[in-house]
Amino acid sequence: MLYELIAIVRPGTVSEVRDIAFTIGSSILRSGGVIRGFANWGVYQLPSPITSHQTSYAHGHHFVVRYDLSGTAHQELRKNLLLEPRMLRTAHVRLGNGKLPSLASYGAPVWRTQSTQV
């Protein structure tokens, strides 16, 4: 199935975000999945503060990963992301209905390349 992961990571260095994205990507590839695209959205103010691991965050670094993965491997990926202490929030969306014509219309995720630094 084709999935899209929208992740919010605690604001910090870009290398920290890169490490998390690399971990997610390697987990997808180890499980036999295919990464279709990656988009770094940058740092944005959150609509409301998020409290994670006894710390409140008003800003978060957003990125999107679009990938193909089996359902059981996707559940395992979700469990692993819940254990990641640097991750503030994730949203997982299944795209299409599983048929090739509907999946062919999805390309790589597109967003502005300039991030709003705070």
WOFEN-V262510 format. One record per pair of residues at least 4 apart in sequence whose ideal C-beta (glycine too) atoms are under 6 Angstrom apart, sorted by sequence separation. I is the first residue (numbers start at 1). J is the second residue. If there is no record, write none. Layout:
i:I j:J
i:I j:J
//
This chain:
i:12 j:16
i:46 j:50
i:69 j:73
i:28 j:33
i:51 j:56
i:69 j:74
i:97 j:102
i:81 j:87
i:96 j:102
i:28 j:35
i:49 j:56
i:50 j:57
i:96 j:103
i:9 j:17
i:49 j:58
i:81 j:90
i:25 j:35
i:9 j:20
i:95 j:106
i:45 j:59
i:46 j:60
i:43 j:59
i:43 j:61
i:44 j:62
i:41 j:62
i:41 j:63
i:40 j:63
i:39 j:64
i:38 j:65
i:60 j:88
i:37 j:66
i:36 j:66
i:36 j:67
i:57 j:88
i:11 j:43
i:35 j:67
i:53 j:85
i:33 j:67
i:34 j:68
i:33 j:68
i:33 j:69
i:52 j:88
i:50 j:88
i:28 j:67
i:28 j:69
i:31 j:73
i:66 j:109
i:17 j:61
i:64 j:109
i:10 j:57
i:11 j:59
i:11 j:61
i:27 j:77
i:8 j:60
i:9 j:61
i:8 j:62
i:7 j:63
i:6 j:64
i:59 j:118
i:5 j:65
i:4 j:66
i:3 j:67
i:2 j:68
i:20 j:86
i:39 j:109
i:41 j:111
i:37 j:108
i:37 j:109
i:39 j:111
i:43 j:115
i:42 j:115
i:43 j:117
i:43 j:118
i:10 j:86
i:9 j:86
i:9 j:87
i:10 j:88
i:8 j:88
i:8 j:89
i:7 j:90
i:6 j:91
i:5 j:92
i:3 j:92
i:4 j:93
i:3 j:94
i:4 j:95
i:1 j:94
i:2 j:95
i:2 j:96
i:2 j:103
//
